[in-house]
Amino acid sequence: MPVTDKSRSQGASSEVVRDINRRIVLNLIRKRQPISRADLARVSGMQRSTISLIVDQLIQENWVLTGPTVRLPRGRRPTRLRLNDERVMIGVDIRPAQITVALADANGRFVSQEAIVTTPDPEFTLGRLVEVIQRIVASCRGRKIEGIGVSVPGRYIPGSNRLVFAPNLGWRDVDIRTPLMKATGLEVEIENAATACALAAVWFDHMEQVRNLVVVTVSEGVGTGILLNGQIVRGVNGMAGEFGHVPLDPQGPLCGCGRRGCWEVFASNRAALRYYQESGSESAGLSFLDLLSLADQGDRRAEEALKTMAYHLGRGMRMLVAGFAPERIVVIGDLTRSWKRFEAVIEPEILEQVLPGGMAPQLIPAREGGVARLRGTVALVLENDFGVCS
């Protein structure tokens, strides 16, 4: 029977406690800034001496800055604390048509954005991406870059450096992480786009108290990011959440994954465009945003195409309601620009699936849905220090 080294275990446990307390204080400053040490102690329940030690450490690390003092009727004037905007991170959102690269500060505010075309050749595209990132790095004189966060439209096996499943992107078995790390010397965090969006919802949409959440991203395909009991669900090899590739009809249209009748071939932006074309309408060169515009102008065929898409989105979400009983389902994508049109069709489908004793999830469109994936890449980097959920 092994002998336990009590001094070592006590040292390890004290380090864990310090790390937890540090993350608690960091997150309180992030959410309540500007905030004083006294208020941090009151809100956290920690002793003033503990708060002072942690805050002093965070100031030395340049994570936290002191602001102006506050006038009170009597007593000492407390100094306010806030996150250091000079701590920045680079976010990369890879999509089948284009890649968006952004620089963001520790508060999730975007300083700059740039886009490049995604090509079928991953080596060529990654070369161009490296050039953009190196240009951004060179422009960050005096700023501390925390790392690079990357969202991908597929599944990336943690620890393998390989993008293994991205049917809509067309890249197979690609190492994205190594070229970026070698070119910049920065840490690179990579995550499925829907999972990154789930992190963004917790980080930036004030959903810290929501313990069970599903994010549904709708674009070229359909993806899901899952938060259960306050933890991101990744599954074996990071493959959890691929509901977009669950067949709803084995005889349905061919999907990019090689199977037929997957949820996304019925409920994605591409599906809506297909419905419009099948109705006999001219759709050459038409985008999903164009389709939304036509529907808003009273085009009946466009309206029906979007209604069919919405119906299938709702039918697929039944799987999520039955499987996870989430408190909220957050929908992300261009469809949120005409949310009332989609909500009217999707919500009844969800309500039909709620079992006796269950509770209907709140169905909400993402705030700032156009940059949700980029916000997710920022959360990926910050998660290492703040650790909201993992």
C-alpha positions as CSV (number, residue, x, y, z in Angstrom):
1,M,0.0,0.0,0.0
2,P,1.6,3.4,-1.1
3,V,2.5,5.8,1.6
4,T,1.1,9.3,1.2
5,D,3.4,12.3,1.6
6,K,1.2,14.6,3.7
7,S,3.3,17.7,3.2
8,R,3.2,17.2,-0.6
9,S,-0.5,16.7,-0.7
10,Q,-1.1,19.6,1.5
11,G,1.1,21.8,-0.7
12,A,-0.8,20.6,-3.8
13,S,-4.2,21.2,-2.2
14,S,-3.2,24.7,-1.1
15,E,-2.0,25.5,-4.7
16,V,-5.4,24.3,-6.0
17,V,-7.2,26.6,-3.5
18,R,-5.0,29.6,-4.5
19,D,-5.7,28.9,-8.2
20,I,-9.5,28.7,-7.6
21,N,-9.5,31.9,-5.5
22,R,-7.4,33.7,-8.2
23,R,-9.9,32.7,-10.9
24,I,-12.8,33.8,-8.7
25,V,-11.3,37.2,-8.2
26,L,-10.4,37.6,-11.9
27,N,-13.9,36.8,-12.9
28,L,-15.4,39.1,-10.4
29,I,-13.2,41.9,-11.7
30,R,-14.2,41.0,-15.2
31,K,-17.9,41.1,-14.5
32,R,-18.1,43.9,-12.0
33,Q,-15.3,46.3,-13.1
34,P,-14.5,48.8,-11.9
35,I,-14.6,47.3,-8.4
36,S,-12.8,48.0,-5.1
37,R,-10.9,45.5,-2.9
38,A,-13.5,45.9,-0.2
39,D,-16.3,45.0,-2.6
40,L,-14.4,42.0,-3.9
41,A,-14.1,40.8,-0.3
42,R,-17.8,41.3,0.3
43,V,-19.0,39.7,-2.9
44,S,-16.5,36.7,-2.8
45,G,-16.7,36.1,1.0
46,M,-12.9,36.0,1.2
47,Q,-10.9,37.7,3.8
48,R,-9.5,41.2,3.0
49,S,-6.0,40.0,3.4
50,T,-6.6,37.1,0.9
51,I,-8.1,39.6,-1.6
52,S,-5.1,41.9,-1.2
53,L,-2.6,39.2,-1.9
54,I,-4.4,38.0,-5.0
55,V,-5.0,41.5,-6.4
56,D,-1.3,42.4,-5.8
57,Q,-0.3,39.3,-7.8
58,L,-2.7,40.1,-10.6
59,I,-1.4,43.7,-10.8
60,Q,2.2,42.4,-10.9
61,E,1.1,40.1,-13.8
62,N,-0.4,43.1,-15.6
63,W,-3.8,41.4,-15.7
64,V,-5.4,44.1,-13.5
65,L,-5.0,47.9,-13.4
66,T,-5.9,50.3,-10.6
67,G,-8.2,53.1,-11.5
68,P,-9.3,56.4,-9.8
69,T,-10.3,56.5,-6.2
70,V,-13.9,56.8,-5.2
71,R,-15.2,59.6,-2.9
72,L,-17.1,58.3,0.2
73,P,-18.8,60.3,3.0
74,R,-16.1,59.2,5.4
75,G,-13.1,56.8,5.7
76,R,-10.5,55.8,3.2
77,R,-11.1,56.3,-0.5
78,P,-11.1,52.9,-2.2
79,T,-9.2,52.3,-5.4
80,R,-11.1,50.7,-8.3
81,L,-9.8,47.7,-10.2
82,R,-10.3,46.8,-13.8
83,L,-8.9,44.4,-16.4
84,N,-5.9,45.6,-18.4
85,D,-7.0,46.3,-22.0
86,E,-3.4,45.9,-23.1
87,R,-3.7,42.1,-22.6
88,V,-4.9,41.1,-26.1
89,M,-5.6,37.9,-28.0
90,I,-6.0,36.9,-31.7
91,G,-9.2,35.2,-32.8
92,V,-9.5,33.2,-36.0
93,D,-12.9,32.1,-37.4
94,I,-12.4,29.5,-40.2
95,R,-15.4,29.1,-42.5
96,P,-15.9,27.4,-45.9
97,A,-16.0,30.8,-47.7
98,Q,-13.7,33.0,-45.7
99,I,-11.5,33.2,-42.6
100,T,-11.9,36.2,-40.3
101,V,-9.0,37.2,-38.1
102,A,-9.5,39.6,-35.2
103,L,-7.6,41.3,-32.4
104,A,-9.5,41.6,-29.2
105,D,-8.8,42.9,-25.7
106,A,-9.3,41.1,-22.4
107,N,-12.9,42.5,-22.2
108,G,-13.8,40.9,-25.5
109,R,-13.8,44.1,-27.5
110,F,-12.6,43.8,-31.0
111,V,-9.8,46.2,-31.9
112,S,-9.5,45.2,-35.6
113,Q,-10.7,42.5,-38.1
114,E,-9.5,41.3,-41.4
115,A,-10.8,38.6,-43.8
116,I,-9.2,36.3,-46.3
117,V,-10.7,33.8,-48.8
118,T,-10.8,30.1,-47.7
119,T,-9.4,27.9,-50.6
120,P,-9.6,24.1,-51.1
121,D,-5.9,24.0,-50.5
122,P,-5.3,24.1,-46.7
123,E,-1.5,24.6,-47.0
124,F,-1.9,27.7,-49.2
125,T,-4.7,29.1,-47.0
126,L,-2.8,28.5,-43.8
127,G,0.2,30.3,-45.3
128,R,-1.9,33.3,-46.0
129,L,-3.4,33.1,-42.5
130,V,0.1,33.1,-41.0
131,E,0.9,36.3,-42.9
132,V,-2.1,38.1,-41.6
133,I,-1.5,36.9,-38.0
134,Q,2.2,37.9,-38.2
135,R,1.2,41.4,-39.4
136,I,-1.2,41.7,-36.4
137,V,1.5,40.6,-34.0
138,A,3.9,43.2,-35.4
139,S,1.3,45.9,-34.8
140,C,0.9,45.0,-31.1
141,R,4.0,46.8,-29.8
142,G,3.7,47.2,-26.1
143,R,0.7,44.8,-25.8
144,K,0.9,41.4,-24.3
145,I,-0.7,38.8,-26.7
146,E,-2.1,36.0,-24.6
147,G,-2.5,33.5,-27.5
148,I,-4.5,32.6,-30.6
149,G,-8.0,31.1,-30.5
150,V,-9.3,29.3,-33.5
151,S,-12.9,28.1,-34.3
152,V,-13.3,25.5,-37.0
153,P,-16.5,24.2,-38.7
154,G,-15.8,20.6,-37.7
155,R,-14.2,18.4,-35.1
156,Y,-10.7,18.8,-33.8
157,I,-9.2,16.0,-31.7
158,P,-7.7,17.6,-28.5
159,G,-4.0,16.7,-28.3
160,S,-3.6,15.4,-31.8
161,N,-3.3,18.8,-33.7
162,R,-5.5,17.3,-36.4
163,L,-8.8,18.6,-37.9
164,V,-10.4,15.3,-38.6
165,F,-14.1,16.0,-39.5
166,A,-15.1,19.1,-41.4
167,P,-17.2,18.0,-44.4
168,N,-18.4,21.6,-45.3
169,L,-14.8,22.9,-45.3
170,G,-13.4,20.2,-47.5
171,W,-10.1,19.9,-45.6
172,R,-9.1,16.4,-44.4
173,D,-6.7,15.5,-41.6
174,V,-5.1,19.0,-41.4
175,D,-2.7,20.2,-38.7
176,I,-3.8,23.8,-38.1
177,R,-2.1,24.4,-34.7
178,T,1.6,23.6,-35.5
179,P,2.0,26.1,-38.4
180,L,0.5,28.9,-36.3
181,M,2.6,28.1,-33.2
182,K,5.8,27.9,-35.2
183,A,5.2,31.2,-37.0
184,T,4.3,33.2,-33.9
185,G,5.6,31.4,-30.8
186,L,2.1,31.8,-29.3
187,E,-0.1,29.2,-27.7
188,V,-3.0,28.2,-30.0
189,E,-6.4,26.9,-28.7
190,I,-8.6,25.3,-31.3
191,E,-12.3,24.3,-30.9
192,N,-15.4,23.4,-32.9
193,A,-17.3,26.5,-33.8
194,A,-20.5,25.6,-32.0
195,T,-18.6,24.7,-28.8
196,A,-16.7,28.0,-29.0
197,C,-20.1,29.7,-29.3
198,A,-21.3,28.0,-26.2
199,L,-18.3,29.3,-24.3
200,A,-19.0,32.8,-25.7
201,A,-22.6,32.6,-24.4
202,V,-21.4,31.9,-20.9
203,W,-18.6,34.5,-21.1
204,F,-20.2,37.4,-22.8
205,D,-24.0,37.0,-22.6
206,H,-24.3,36.9,-18.8
207,M,-25.3,33.2,-18.7
208,E,-22.9,32.2,-15.9
209,Q,-25.9,30.9,-13.9
210,V,-27.2,28.8,-16.7
211,R,-25.9,25.2,-16.1
212,N,-27.6,23.4,-19.0
213,L,-27.4,25.1,-22.4
214,V,-27.3,24.1,-26.1
215,V,-26.0,26.4,-28.8
216,V,-27.2,25.7,-32.4
217,T,-25.2,27.3,-35.1
218,V,-26.9,27.5,-38.5
219,S,-24.9,28.4,-41.6
220,E,-23.6,26.1,-44.4
221,G,-24.3,23.3,-42.0
222,V,-25.9,22.9,-38.5
223,G,-23.7,22.5,-35.4
224,T,-24.3,22.2,-31.7
225,G,-22.3,23.2,-28.7
226,I,-23.4,21.6,-25.4
227,L,-23.0,22.8,-21.8
228,L,-24.3,20.3,-19.2
229,N,-24.1,20.9,-15.4
230,G,-21.8,23.9,-16.1
231,Q,-19.3,21.9,-18.1
232,I,-18.6,21.9,-21.9
233,V,-19.3,18.4,-23.3
234,R,-16.7,17.2,-25.8
235,G,-17.0,13.4,-25.7
236,V,-14.4,10.9,-27.0
237,N,-12.0,12.6,-29.5
238,G,-14.0,15.8,-29.2
239,M,-16.8,14.4,-31.4
240,A,-19.8,15.1,-29.1
241,G,-22.4,17.4,-30.5
242,E,-22.5,16.4,-34.2
243,F,-26.3,16.4,-34.3
244,G,-26.1,18.1,-37.7
245,H,-25.0,14.7,-39.1
246,V,-27.8,12.6,-37.5
247,P,-29.9,11.3,-40.4
248,L,-33.5,12.3,-40.2
249,D,-34.4,10.6,-43.5
250,P,-32.1,7.8,-44.8
251,Q,-33.5,8.5,-48.3
252,G,-32.9,12.2,-48.1
253,P,-30.4,14.4,-50.0
254,L,-26.7,13.5,-49.9
255,C,-24.8,15.3,-47.1
256,G,-21.2,16.5,-47.2
257,C,-20.3,13.8,-44.7
258,G,-21.2,11.1,-47.2
259,R,-24.5,10.0,-45.6
260,R,-28.0,10.9,-46.7
261,G,-30.7,12.8,-45.0
262,C,-28.7,14.4,-42.2
263,W,-30.4,17.2,-40.2
264,E,-28.3,19.9,-41.8
265,V,-29.3,19.0,-45.4
266,F,-32.9,19.9,-44.3
267,A,-32.2,22.8,-41.9
268,S,-29.1,24.7,-43.1
269,N,-28.8,27.9,-45.1
270,R,-28.0,25.7,-48.1
271,A,-31.2,23.8,-47.6
272,A,-33.3,26.9,-47.7
273,L,-31.7,27.9,-51.0
274,R,-32.4,24.4,-52.3
275,Y,-36.0,24.7,-51.4
276,Y,-36.3,28.0,-53.2
277,Q,-34.7,26.5,-56.3
278,E,-36.9,23.5,-56.2
279,S,-40.0,25.8,-56.2
280,G,-39.0,26.9,-59.7
281,S,-37.5,30.2,-58.7
282,E,-34.3,31.6,-60.2
283,S,-31.6,31.1,-57.6
284,A,-28.3,31.4,-59.5
285,G,-25.8,33.4,-57.4
286,L,-28.4,33.9,-54.6
287,S,-27.1,34.1,-51.0
288,F,-29.0,33.2,-47.9
289,L,-29.1,36.9,-47.0
290,D,-30.6,37.6,-50.4
291,L,-33.3,35.0,-49.6
292,L,-34.1,36.7,-46.3
293,S,-34.5,40.0,-48.2
294,L,-36.8,38.5,-50.8
295,A,-39.0,37.0,-48.1
296,D,-39.1,40.4,-46.3
297,Q,-40.2,41.9,-49.7
298,G,-43.2,39.5,-49.9
299,D,-41.7,36.8,-52.2
300,R,-44.1,33.9,-51.3
301,R,-41.7,31.2,-52.6
302,A,-38.9,32.7,-50.4
303,E,-41.2,32.8,-47.4
304,E,-42.1,29.1,-48.0
305,A,-38.5,28.1,-48.4
306,L,-37.6,29.7,-45.0
307,K,-40.7,28.2,-43.4
308,T,-39.6,24.8,-44.5
309,M,-36.1,25.3,-43.2
310,A,-37.5,26.6,-39.8
311,Y,-39.8,23.5,-39.6
312,H,-36.8,21.2,-40.0
313,L,-34.7,23.2,-37.5
314,G,-37.5,22.7,-34.9
315,R,-37.8,19.0,-35.7
316,G,-34.1,18.5,-35.2
317,M,-34.1,20.5,-32.0
318,R,-36.6,17.9,-30.6
319,M,-33.5,15.6,-30.2
320,L,-31.8,18.2,-28.1
321,V,-34.8,18.8,-25.9
322,A,-35.3,15.1,-25.3
323,G,-31.7,14.3,-24.9
324,F,-30.4,17.1,-22.7
325,A,-33.4,19.0,-21.2
326,P,-31.6,22.3,-21.6
327,E,-32.6,25.5,-19.8
328,R,-31.9,27.5,-23.0
329,I,-31.3,26.9,-26.6
330,V,-29.3,29.7,-28.2
331,V,-29.5,30.0,-32.0
332,I,-26.7,31.6,-33.9
333,G,-26.6,32.5,-37.6
334,D,-27.9,34.9,-40.2
335,L,-31.4,33.6,-39.7
336,T,-31.6,35.6,-36.5
337,R,-31.9,38.7,-38.6
338,S,-35.5,37.6,-39.3
339,W,-35.9,35.9,-35.9
340,K,-39.7,36.4,-35.6
341,R,-40.2,34.5,-38.8
342,F,-38.2,31.5,-37.6
343,E,-39.3,31.6,-33.9
344,A,-42.9,31.3,-34.8
345,V,-42.2,27.9,-36.5
346,I,-39.5,26.5,-34.3
347,E,-41.0,27.1,-30.9
348,P,-44.1,25.0,-31.4
349,E,-42.0,22.1,-32.5
350,I,-39.9,22.3,-29.3
351,L,-42.9,22.6,-27.1
352,E,-44.3,19.4,-28.6
353,Q,-41.3,17.5,-27.4
354,V,-41.4,18.5,-23.7
355,L,-42.4,15.5,-21.7
356,P,-44.7,15.4,-18.7
357,G,-42.8,16.9,-15.7
358,G,-40.3,18.5,-18.0
359,M,-39.7,22.2,-18.6
360,A,-39.7,24.0,-22.0
361,P,-36.3,25.5,-22.8
362,Q,-36.0,29.2,-23.5
363,L,-35.4,29.7,-27.2
364,I,-33.3,32.8,-27.8
365,P,-31.3,34.3,-30.7
366,A,-27.7,35.1,-30.0
367,R,-26.8,38.6,-29.2
368,E,-24.3,39.9,-31.7
369,G,-24.7,36.7,-33.7
370,G,-22.5,37.9,-36.5
371,V,-19.4,37.8,-34.3
372,A,-20.4,34.9,-32.0
373,R,-17.7,32.6,-33.3
374,L,-15.0,35.2,-33.0
375,R,-16.2,35.9,-29.4
376,G,-15.9,32.2,-28.8
377,T,-12.2,32.3,-29.9
378,V,-11.5,35.0,-27.4
379,A,-13.2,32.9,-24.7
380,L,-11.0,29.9,-25.7
381,V,-7.9,31.9,-24.9
382,L,-9.2,33.6,-21.7
383,E,-10.4,30.2,-20.4
384,N,-6.9,29.2,-19.5
385,D,-6.6,32.0,-16.9
386,F,-10.2,32.6,-16.0
387,G,-11.6,29.1,-16.2
388,V,-15.3,29.8,-16.4
389,C,-16.1,26.3,-17.7
390,S,-14.0,23.6,-19.3
